[in-house]
């Protein structure tokens, strides 16, 4: 069937940052001068309660991607109180004794996740008022916080969160709409960064996926990152009056990071429904010769994630 297309609100799933993640005052968020968690990715990008998910992280430092660090992982089972404005409940932040450690983490989505973080109202305790279930985001989604902590970095403890999209049943809709939704809706897949080119002022291109490339100090170039086929998926969402399904096409947002130089934008992207298979950003190389580490983090509006890292040599 054909759905009407509403305005799409982009949702960027940003990790909470602890010591070592926050940029200095006045410093661009894209500039990496300390250890920082740039992304935490769950595979699959959307899972039902009871399904297993494997999580991995992207940890950056001024010397490049950190590949030899061990993280402490924990699924947060504490819903965020209405009075709190953080992405995850403050009760999820303290490191948990006995948390699983390793470079990756595999865990099932809790069986009660749709009650803790979704549209199912929790049981009412004796003498207490009923608890209102969670509202979905603009894409109809609900999310499970998964904490990752690096307790032994030289810069101190660094903490971030993944927000795994939970496959919950459609709530507050007629039986016919629920049946239609179950037929039409497909769980989210992670978007993909297919390749990245460095485009010089003369129009010549250097492919960063083929290996480190060399440019001059102070040179102004454009990074052009191509999306993998199918990165922006279309899916049904219940409309605001709850009486029909409408179609949304995912928006795609790219976050750019580097250890030196400066970007024109910290983030770029493509709005939902926009026909574009790439995003680009202008970058000015530092004025002195130095190796530069570059990271790209791609997110779709349903919480899917992909990332890549590159190296550029700035040389006379």
Backbone torsions as a table, in degrees:
resi	resn	phi	psi	omega
1	UNK	NA	169.5	-180.0
2	UNK	-106.5	133.8	179.9
3	UNK	-108.7	148.2	169.9
4	UNK	-71.4	147.7	-177.2
5	UNK	-105.3	115.6	179.9
6	UNK	-86.4	174.8	171.1
7	UNK	-63.8	136.8	-177.9
8	UNK	-106.0	123.9	174.8
9	UNK	-94.3	124.4	180.0
10	UNK	-76.7	135.0	176.2
11	UNK	-115.9	116.5	177.3
12	UNK	-102.1	122.4	-176.9
13	UNK	-89.4	93.8	-174.3
14	UNK	-96.2	137.7	178.0
15	UNK	-75.8	145.8	173.1
16	UNK	-74.8	139.3	-174.0
17	UNK	-110.7	139.0	174.7
18	UNK	-107.3	-160.4	179.7
19	UNK	-55.0	130.4	179.5
20	UNK	96.2	-9.9	-179.4
21	UNK	-102.9	-24.1	-173.0
22	UNK	-84.4	133.2	178.2
23	UNK	-70.3	156.9	176.3
24	UNK	-65.0	156.3	-179.6
25	UNK	-58.0	128.8	-179.7
26	UNK	84.3	-5.3	-178.9
27	UNK	-88.5	138.8	178.4
28	UNK	-62.8	137.7	178.2
29	UNK	-59.3	-22.8	-178.2
30	UNK	-78.0	-11.9	-176.8
31	UNK	-91.0	122.6	-178.3
32	UNK	-98.4	110.5	178.7
33	UNK	-121.1	3.3	-178.0
34	UNK	-155.2	174.2	175.1
35	UNK	-62.3	136.8	-178.7
36	UNK	-152.5	135.1	171.9
37	UNK	-82.7	114.5	-178.0
38	UNK	-91.4	-26.1	-179.2
39	UNK	-164.2	150.5	168.4
40	UNK	-130.9	124.8	-171.1
41	UNK	-115.0	133.1	174.0
42	UNK	-105.4	136.8	177.0
43	UNK	-126.5	117.5	4.6
44	UNK	-73.5	167.6	-177.4
45	UNK	-73.1	-20.8	178.1
46	UNK	-140.3	132.3	-176.2
47	UNK	-141.0	147.9	177.1
48	UNK	-84.1	158.7	174.7
49	UNK	-53.0	132.9	-177.8
50	UNK	94.6	-20.1	179.1
51	UNK	-75.5	147.2	179.9
52	UNK	-86.8	141.2	178.7
53	UNK	-128.5	139.7	175.9
54	UNK	-109.6	125.2	-177.0
55	UNK	-108.1	143.3	174.9
56	UNK	-138.9	163.2	-175.3
57	UNK	-127.6	160.6	170.2
58	UNK	-119.2	109.3	-179.4
59	UNK	-111.1	120.8	-177.6
60	UNK	-106.7	155.5	175.0
61	UNK	-147.6	168.1	177.6
62	UNK	-60.2	-17.1	179.9
63	UNK	-97.8	1.5	179.2
64	UNK	120.7	-167.3	-179.8
65	UNK	-69.6	131.8	178.5
66	UNK	-87.1	115.6	-176.2
67	UNK	-111.9	-5.8	-174.6
68	UNK	-113.7	20.2	-178.9
69	UNK	-100.6	144.2	178.5
70	UNK	-104.5	132.6	-178.5
71	UNK	-105.3	156.3	170.5
72	UNK	-101.9	128.1	-173.2
73	UNK	-116.7	148.7	176.6
74	UNK	-160.5	135.7	173.2
75	UNK	-81.9	126.7	179.6
76	UNK	-85.6	125.6	-180.0
77	UNK	-111.2	21.6	-179.6
78	UNK	-109.8	113.5	177.7
79	UNK	-64.4	151.4	178.8
80	UNK	-77.3	124.3	177.7
81	UNK	-62.5	149.9	-179.2
82	UNK	-57.5	-28.0	-176.8
83	UNK	-77.8	-11.3	-178.3
84	UNK	-95.0	142.6	-177.5
85	UNK	-103.4	-5.4	-179.3
86	UNK	-70.9	163.5	178.6
87	UNK	-66.8	-33.1	177.8
88	UNK	-126.1	157.2	-179.7
89	UNK	-60.9	143.2	179.2
90	UNK	-60.1	-26.9	178.5
91	UNK	-66.6	-15.1	179.5
92	UNK	-84.7	-10.3	-172.1
93	UNK	-79.5	-38.8	-178.4
94	UNK	-62.8	137.0	175.8
95	UNK	-56.9	139.4	-178.3
96	UNK	-93.7	125.6	176.1
97	UNK	-58.9	134.8	179.1
98	UNK	82.1	12.1	178.9
99	UNK	-62.7	149.5	179.1
100	UNK	-67.4	137.2	179.6
101	UNK	-117.2	150.0	177.8
102	UNK	153.6	170.7	179.5
103	UNK	-72.9	-22.7	173.8
104	UNK	-134.1	172.0	-175.5
105	UNK	-146.2	128.3	177.1
106	UNK	-116.4	128.2	-179.6
107	UNK	-157.3	148.0	175.5
108	UNK	-77.4	151.4	169.2
109	UNK	-67.8	128.7	-178.4
110	UNK	-54.3	143.4	-178.5
111	UNK	-61.9	-25.7	179.7
112	UNK	-101.1	20.0	-176.0
113	UNK	-61.0	-36.8	-179.0
114	UNK	-72.2	-16.0	173.7
115	UNK	-88.3	-40.8	-179.1
116	UNK	-71.0	-39.9	-171.8
117	UNK	-126.8	5.1	-173.1
118	UNK	-126.7	-151.9	-169.4
119	UNK	-87.4	1.7	-179.6
120	UNK	-92.8	124.3	-179.6
121	UNK	-70.2	133.7	177.9
122	UNK	-66.2	159.4	176.2
123	UNK	-59.5	146.3	-179.2
124	UNK	-89.2	123.6	178.0
125	UNK	-73.5	150.2	-179.2
126	UNK	-57.6	127.3	178.2
127	UNK	79.4	2.8	-178.5
128	UNK	-111.7	152.2	177.8
129	UNK	-71.5	158.0	178.0
130	UNK	-64.3	144.0	179.4
131	UNK	-95.5	129.0	-178.7
132	UNK	-73.6	132.6	177.8
133	UNK	-66.4	166.7	-177.8
134	UNK	-72.0	148.9	172.3
135	UNK	-88.7	145.1	176.0
136	UNK	-74.5	163.5	171.5
137	UNK	-78.2	-173.9	-174.9
138	UNK	-65.7	-15.8	177.6
139	UNK	-97.9	5.7	-177.9
140	UNK	81.2	16.9	-171.8
141	UNK	-103.0	157.7	174.4
142	UNK	-129.0	151.6	-168.7
143	UNK	-136.3	140.9	177.9
144	UNK	-100.0	121.5	177.8
145	UNK	-76.5	133.1	175.4
146	UNK	-126.4	118.4	-174.4
147	UNK	-90.0	139.6	172.4
148	UNK	-126.5	130.7	-176.5
149	UNK	-130.4	137.9	174.2
150	UNK	-112.9	97.9	-172.0
151	UNK	-84.0	-11.5	-170.0
152	UNK	-122.3	21.9	174.7
153	UNK	-72.3	151.6	-177.7
154	UNK	-65.1	-22.3	179.6
155	UNK	-86.6	-3.6	-178.8
156	UNK	114.0	-172.6	-177.8
157	UNK	-75.6	132.2	176.6
158	UNK	-121.9	128.6	-176.5
159	UNK	-129.3	142.4	174.4
160	UNK	-148.1	175.0	-178.6
161	UNK	-130.8	142.2	162.3
162	UNK	-97.2	149.2	175.4
163	UNK	-122.4	97.9	-177.0
164	UNK	-81.0	126.5	179.6
165	UNK	-71.0	131.3	-177.1
166	UNK	-99.0	131.9	176.9
167	UNK	-83.1	87.7	179.8
168	UNK	-100.6	156.6	177.5
169	UNK	-68.2	151.6	177.0
170	UNK	-67.0	131.8	-177.2
171	UNK	-110.3	156.9	172.9
172	UNK	58.6	42.9	178.8
173	UNK	-137.7	156.0	178.4
174	UNK	-65.0	155.5	-177.8
175	UNK	-57.4	-39.1	-179.9
176	UNK	-65.7	-37.2	179.1
177	UNK	-70.8	-39.5	177.6
178	UNK	-60.7	-43.4	179.7
179	UNK	-63.8	-41.1	178.7
180	UNK	-65.8	-41.3	178.3
181	UNK	-61.7	-45.1	-179.2
182	UNK	-62.4	-29.7	178.4
183	UNK	-77.7	-39.3	-171.8
184	UNK	-88.8	-30.6	-171.3
185	UNK	-78.1	133.7	174.2
186	UNK	-117.9	134.2	178.7
187	UNK	-56.6	150.3	-177.8
188	UNK	-65.8	141.7	169.7
189	UNK	-109.7	149.6	177.1
190	UNK	-62.8	140.9	171.3
191	UNK	-71.4	176.4	-178.5
192	UNK	-141.9	144.8	171.1
193	UNK	-95.9	107.4	-175.4
194	UNK	-72.9	-46.4	-178.3
195	UNK	-166.5	162.1	179.4
196	UNK	-134.7	128.4	176.6
197	UNK	-109.4	147.2	169.5
198	UNK	-102.2	119.3	-176.6
199	UNK	-107.0	121.8	-178.4
200	UNK	-87.3	170.6	-176.4
201	UNK	-61.0	-28.4	-179.8
202	UNK	-84.6	3.2	179.2
203	UNK	90.6	-8.2	178.9
204	UNK	-70.2	150.3	-175.2
205	UNK	-119.3	140.2	173.1
206	UNK	-120.8	124.7	-179.0
207	UNK	-85.6	117.2	-176.9
208	UNK	-72.7	-22.5	179.8
209	UNK	-71.9	-16.3	179.5
210	UNK	-85.2	-5.9	178.7
211	UNK	135.7	172.8	-179.6
212	UNK	-58.1	139.3	178.9
213	UNK	-116.2	155.9	-175.5
214	UNK	-114.5	131.2	175.0
215	UNK	-134.0	171.4	-175.2
216	UNK	-86.3	154.3	175.1
217	UNK	-57.7	137.7	178.3
218	UNK	75.0	0.2	-178.1
219	UNK	-68.5	139.3	177.9
220	UNK	-100.8	122.4	-176.8
221	UNK	-131.6	171.0	175.4
222	UNK	-120.4	128.0	171.4
223	UNK	-91.0	129.7	179.5
224	UNK	-122.9	112.7	-176.8
225	UNK	-106.0	123.2	-179.6
226	UNK	-90.8	139.7	177.1
227	UNK	-84.1	144.7	172.6
228	UNK	-67.2	150.9	178.5
229	UNK	-56.1	137.5	177.2
230	UNK	80.6	9.7	-177.9
231	UNK	-65.0	-38.4	178.9
232	UNK	-97.2	101.6	-176.2
233	UNK	-93.4	153.4	176.4
234	UNK	-107.0	139.1	-173.0
235	UNK	-152.0	155.4	179.8
236	UNK	-85.3	146.4	176.8
237	UNK	-134.5	142.3	176.5
238	UNK	-70.3	132.5	-178.0
239	UNK	-73.0	173.9	-171.9
240	UNK	-66.1	-24.8	179.2
241	UNK	-91.9	-5.4	175.2
242	UNK	72.7	20.3	-176.6
243	UNK	-119.0	7.4	179.8
244	UNK	-163.5	157.3	173.5
245	UNK	-96.4	141.7	174.5
246	UNK	-123.8	156.6	-177.7
247	UNK	-97.3	137.7	170.5
248	UNK	-120.8	144.6	168.4
249	UNK	-110.6	131.7	-175.2
250	UNK	-58.1	140.6	165.6
251	UNK	-85.8	154.9	179.9
252	UNK	-124.1	129.9	-179.5
253	UNK	-126.6	131.3	179.7
254	UNK	-108.7	127.7	171.8
255	UNK	-100.8	135.2	-175.4
256	UNK	-113.6	137.8	-179.8
257	UNK	-140.1	146.0	176.6
258	UNK	-154.4	156.8	-179.4
259	UNK	-84.6	-8.2	178.7
260	UNK	-162.3	172.7	-176.7
261	UNK	76.8	-173.2	-177.3
262	UNK	-144.3	137.8	177.1
263	UNK	-92.4	150.9	172.3
264	UNK	-68.6	-36.6	179.5
265	UNK	-133.2	143.1	173.2
266	UNK	-74.1	-30.5	-179.9
267	UNK	-139.8	144.2	174.3
268	UNK	-133.8	177.2	177.6
269	UNK	170.3	-170.8	-176.5
270	UNK	-130.5	127.8	179.8
271	UNK	-70.8	157.4	178.6
272	UNK	-59.0	128.5	-179.5
273	UNK	88.2	-11.2	178.1
274	UNK	-72.4	135.3	-179.1
275	UNK	-89.3	99.4	178.4
276	UNK	-158.2	138.3	-178.7
277	UNK	-111.5	16.4	178.0
278	UNK	-157.6	166.2	170.2
279	UNK	-136.0	152.8	-174.8
280	UNK	-136.0	161.6	-179.2
281	UNK	-153.3	137.9	177.8
282	UNK	-86.3	137.9	-178.3
283	UNK	-134.6	135.2	176.1
284	UNK	-105.0	121.2	-178.2
285	UNK	-67.6	153.6	175.7
286	UNK	-62.2	159.9	-174.8
287	UNK	-80.9	-4.9	179.3
288	UNK	-124.6	158.4	-179.3
289	UNK	-67.9	130.9	-179.0
290	UNK	-171.7	149.7	169.9
291	UNK	-74.6	141.8	179.8
292	UNK	-123.5	130.3	175.8
293	UNK	-97.8	134.4	-174.4
294	UNK	-124.5	137.5	176.9
295	UNK	-131.1	140.7	174.9
296	UNK	-121.8	130.3	177.8
297	UNK	-123.4	115.5	-178.3
298	UNK	-103.6	132.0	177.0
299	UNK	-131.5	142.4	171.5
300	UNK	-100.2	169.1	-172.5
301	UNK	-74.6	-5.0	173.7
302	UNK	-102.6	10.5	173.4
303	UNK	97.9	-0.2	176.9
304	UNK	-70.5	153.1	-172.7
305	UNK	-141.5	145.5	167.4
306	UNK	-144.7	154.9	177.6
307	UNK	-150.6	154.8	176.4
308	UNK	-142.9	155.7	177.2
309	UNK	-128.4	147.0	-177.7
310	UNK	-139.7	167.1	174.5
311	UNK	-130.3	137.4	177.0
312	UNK	-124.8	137.0	177.4
313	UNK	-102.2	116.6	174.5
314	UNK	-92.9	117.0	-171.3
315	UNK	-145.7	148.1	176.7
316	UNK	-67.3	NA	NA
